[in-house]
């Protein structure tokens, strides 16, 4: 049997030694997915056993083996109501940033069903293209009149080299895509090659640990859904490794009361629970309520402010 504490798994960003955090057997992941979505059964999703490590140098948490979710997994999970957000904080933030530039080319990596591309197209005179690995999501984009292609970034680069697809972009966005990548450094280096010299690259991920996973396991912020878990330190090391400048953009964190109650709602009752269940949860689980409040009040801070559940990095040359 492997002694995980003695293994020397290297960080996928800085190649420093990773320290073992926990083992995640497939049977446990499946059980937690059932609990999270409040379903009795789920179809075969081809999930393997994972282990979670944390880098001793940059604090990136990463899954071993770095095996992304299968097609069956993503077909199942992307069909869940609310999986693709109709609106994200990042959308307006990025539009505000790029609206000061002359019209240019934008690439949305992991575009989903095209919500951001629709949003930016309605506000700016800009040519935008999306790529995504889920065919059903690309089909939804096309129905909206959005140019989208079902391919990964490597395939896009190879295709652009021999076709009329653009091979340079003024703006590249990858909202909640980086954490899904088996090889995040390779992914960022590819995006860097597609960026014009004065271009901007925007990356957003959950800020781990997210506020609702202090007391409860969050299956959607762990493998096979998320293969890496990010924070300020790991982003700084990423920018340093690819020799790019970095600026952080973050929303204001929600109040500790709202974070605590959201954690209780999701952790105790599941993803599909509603705010109306909170009075019952508080009465039924008073100790959990006090514990969650304490944990939320102790959440990491930066410049005196509590860090939110989302972090966005702006990278440039």
N, C-alpha and C positions, 0 to 999 in steps of 0.2 A: 504493500500500500504506500502511496506517495505521501511523504511528509511535506505538506505545502509550505510550512514555515521555513523549510530549508531550501526551497526552490529559488531560482534566481531569474524570475520572469522580468524582462526588461520593459521599461516604460516605452510605449510607442511614440512618444514625443522626444524625450531627452535621453533615452536608452539607459537611464540609471536603474538601480535595482528596485523592484517592486516588492512590497510586503503583503503577505497574505491577509485578507480580511475575512472572507467567508466562502463557504462552498454553497453552490446553488444547483441542487439536483433538478433534473427535468420534472420529476414528479412534484417537487415543491413549487416550481414555477407554474405548472399547470394548475395546481390547487389554488395558488394565489390569483391567477387570472380568473378562475371561476368565482372566487370570492369578490374580486374587484368589480367584475361585471355582473355579479349576482345571477349567474347561470349554473344550471346543474351539470351540463355537459358542454364540451367544446369539441370540434372536429380534430382529426389528427393534424398537428401543426409542425411536425418534424423538429422538435426542440431537443437539444442535447444538454448534457450536464455542463455547468460552467463553474469557474471560481473567480472571485473578485479580488483584485490586488490594488494597492495604492502606491504610487511612486514616492520613494523616500526623499526625492529632491524637489519635484514640482507639485506634488499632491494630486496629480491626475489619478482618478480611479479607472481601472480598465479590466475588461473581461478576458479570461483565458479559458478556452480558445477564443480567438476573435472571429467567431462565426456569426454572421448576421442572421436575422430572422429569415425563414424560408419564404418562398412565394406563397405557400399555403397560409403561413402566419400573417403576412401582410395583406393578403386578400381578405382574410377573416377580420383583422383588426381595423383596416381602413373602411370597412363596411359599417363599423359601429357609429351610431349617431353622435355627432359632435367631435369625431376624431380630427377632422379638418376644421379649424376655426374660421368662422366667417370674417372675423376681424381679430387682429393681434395688435398689441401695443407697438410692435416693431414697424408696422406698415406706415403709419403717419410719421414716425420718427425718421425712417429712411427717406420718405418723400420730402420731408423738410430739409434733409441734408443735401439731396441731389437736385432739388429744385433751384438751387443757386448756380448750377452749372448749365452750360448750353446743352441742348438736346443731344443725347448720345444713345449708345446701345446698352441694354441691360440683360443680364442672364440670371434667371431664377433657377437655382439648383435644388431639386426636391420640391418642385412647384406644386405638388398635390393637384387639387382640382382647379387651380388657377385663381384663388381668391386674391392674392396679392397682385398678380398680373392684371386682373380686372380693376383692382383699386388704383394702381399706378397709371393704367391706361386711361382712366376716367379723369385724371388730374393733370397729367404731364404729357407733353408732346415728345414721346420717347418710343423707340422701337424696343420691344421686349420679347424675349424668347424664354420658354421654360423647358426643363428636362426633368423626368421622373422615372423611377423604375417600375411603377405600377401602371399597367396598361389601362385599366379602368379609369384611373385618375387622369391620364393623358387624354383619353376619349372625352371626358367631361370638359377638359380645357378646349378641345377642338369644337365641341358643341357650342361653346361660348365665343367662338371666333378667335381663340388664342392660338398662336403658333407654339406647339409643344411637341416634344419628341420623347419616345420611350427608350431611354438609354442612360448609361452611367457617364461620368465625366470623361473617362478614358475613351469610351466609344465615341463620344461627341468630338473629342479632339482629333481622333483618327478620321472621323467622317468629315469634319470641317476642312481637313488638309486636302481632301480630294473632292470637295463639293462647294456649293455656293453659301454654305452656312458660315456665319461670321466666325473668325478665329481670334478676335480681340474685342474686349468689352470695356466700356467706361465704368460700368457698375456691375458688380456681381453680388447677389444675395444668396445666402444659404440659411434659411430660417429652420432651425430644429432639424438639421441634416447631419451636422458634424458628428453628433453623438451616435449616429447609426452606422458610421463608417468603420470597417474592419481595420483600415490603415489610415488614420486621420492625417498623419504628416504627408503621406503621398497625395491625399485628397487636396490638402491646402497647397502643396507645391504645384499641382495641376491647375488649380484656380489662379494661382499667381502667374502662371504662364499665359493665361487667357486675359489677364488684366493689362490695360494700357498703362503707360508710365505714370500718368496723372490720375489713374483710376482709383476707385474705392471698393473694398471688399467688406461686406457686412456678414458677420456670423452671429447667430444667436442659438443658445442652448438653455436648458434649465440650469439654475445655479444650485449645485448639489452640495449638501443634501437639500432638497426642496422642503419647504416648511411642513408639508403634510406627511413626511416620512420619518419624523423623529421617533414616533412610537409604533408606526405601522410600516410594513413592507410595501413599497410602491412598484408593482410589476412593470409599469410603463417607463420607469426611470432606471431599469435594470435590464440585463440581457434576457432574451435575444433582441428586445426592442432597442435599448440603448447599450452600446458596447463600451462607451466611455462616459465619465461623469466629470463635469468641468466646474472650475472656480477661477478666481482672479489669478492665482499663482500659476495654474496650468495654462491659462491663456497667455500670460506674460512670457512663459517659457516657449510656448508655441511661436509667438511673434519673434522672439529672439532666435529661435532655431531656423526660421525661414527668412530672417534678416528683413523684417518689415516693422514699421512703426505701428503702435497700437493706441487706441483711445477707447475708453469704456463708455457705453451708453446703457443706463439702467432706469427703469421706472421707479416711482416711489413705492416702497413696500406697503402692503396692506397692514392694517392695525393688528396688534397681537391677538386681539379678541377674535377678529375675523379669521386669522390664520389658524388659531386654536380650534375654532368651531368647524372650519373646513376640514382640518385634519381628523377631528372626531367623526365628522359625517362620513368622509371617505373611508377612514380606517375601520369604523364599526359597522357601517351600513352599506358601503360600497359606492362605486362610481355613479350609479343611477339614483342615489338617494337625493332628497331635496332639503332645502333650508327649513321646511316646515317640521322636519323631524328633530330639530335641535332641542326644543324643550324636553322631549322624551329622553334624548341622549344625556342631557345635563342631569336630569333627575335619576336616570338609571345608572349613570356612570360618574358619580361625583369625584371619585379619586382620579379617574382619567382626565376629567375636566381640569382639576387643579394641576395635575402633572403637565398637561398640554400648555396651560397658561405659563407655567414656570419655564418650560422649554422654549416657548415663543419669545418670552422676555429675554432669554439668554442667547437668542440667535446672533450669529456673527454680524459685526458692524464694520463699516468703512467710513472714515471721516466723520465718525459720530452717528452715522445713519444705519439703520437696520437694512441688511441686504435683502433684495426681493427674490422671488423664485425664478426670475429670468435675467440673463446677462447677455448683452450684445456687445461684440467687439467690432470696431472699425479699423481695418488694416489698410495701410498704404505704403508706398515706397518712400 
